[in-house]
Amino acid sequence: MRAMPSLQKRLFCLLLAGLLLPCGLQAACLQGETKPTEETARTKGLFAQVAVIGASVSAGYGLQTDLKAQVKLGDILECLVEGEGEDGLDLGSNMLFRSPKTVGADQVDAALLHRPTLVIAVDFLFWFAYGRSGGSTQDRVERVDEALALLDRFKCPILVGDIPDMSMALKGKGPFGFPLITRNMIPPEPARVAINKHLQKWAKARPRVTIAPLSEFLETVQSGGTLKVRGNKWSGKDLDSMLQQDLLHPRPQGTLSLLILALDRLADSNDQVSDQICWDSDLALKRLLESTLEERTRYEAALKRREERKAEREKKKEDRKAEQEEKK
């Protein structure tokens, strides 16, 4: 999902305003630019202008391994939404974990300029609750509160993920062979439960907010249970096909499952959703493979050329070695 010309024009106008207009007038223009509402979603359509914000899951971390193509969460969302949205913006970043408050604020600022009809923030809260410095339960709740204050700037519908228990990722293997998270990054269970209760209370006071229950999903499948959503079934045996080796990030099937679960909850609170979503995960995966076919073909062709060049170099090396042996 990429920004369309309308967004580029808007950003250009804002830059021009910064150069030419007095500060007071510039502030007025910016204020008028950042007032998306629930009414906008109803008149334009919920999926007309989707903004995706968040961390590495939203950024599509590791999906290229399976797809041989660069995709983000918004690209996968397009395979689930029936019809075409007018404009989409993918702001998910692998760098959110480094500085959640700064990067998160930048994402929200950029998303507001997009005037979204829906904000998808399934992993936006994650690194506000997890993190390098650890901290007490109160510290973690306060950090999540900072993230919620950022989300509260949106007046359109918001789909936000809760905080799952990712302690299984301590057994995962990242690109360098060791886990991507450490024990002190993980909220103790009482802290995680407190954060999710706090999130539930915050969302209950804001009808435009829907919580995607990531924690319920993982707890169910890890405990050997089966989760059924709109004709789809997931259980513990599906974890290998849904999670990457780091046991932290989803594979394409896992990302689709996550979105279907999140959109199902959104459908409970928004009557626009059900008829606009392809709930068949197999069909959505087929669409995803079709949409990435051209890039995957280029990747495989480039890989084949590299292998051929490597074989040619090896052959020349062997030929030179044989010539040297003959001269002896």
ZIZIWO-V413679 format. One record per pair of residues at least 24 apart in sequence whose C-alpha atoms are under 6 Angstrom apart, sorted by the first residue. I is the first residue (numbers start at 0). J is the second residue. Records with the same first field share a line. If there is no record, write none. Layout:
# ZIZIWO-V413679
I=J / J
This chain:
# ZIZIWO-V413679
0=73 / 74 / 87 / 88 / 89
1=87 / 88
2=87 / 88
3=86
33=111 / 112
35=114 / 154 / 155
36=154 / 155
37=155
40=116
45=116
46=84
47=84 / 85
48=86 / 87 / 115 / 116
49=87 / 115 / 116 / 117 / 118
50=88 / 110 / 115 / 118
51=89 / 90 / 118 / 119
52=90 / 91 / 120
53=91 / 120 / 122 / 123
54=91 / 92 / 93 / 95 / 122 / 123
55=92 / 93
57=91
58=91 / 92
62=250
67=295
68=294 / 295
78=283 / 286 / 287
79=276 / 277 / 283
80=275 / 276
81=275 / 276
96=126
116=155
117=155 / 156 / 157
118=157
119=158
120=158 / 159
121=159 / 160
122=160
129=184 / 185 / 186
130=184
131=184
133=183 / 184
136=190
140=194
156=207 / 208
157=208
158=209 / 210
159=210 / 211
160=210 / 211
161=212 / 213
163=213 / 214
168=246 / 247
171=244 / 245 / 246
172=244 / 245
173=245
209=265
211=261
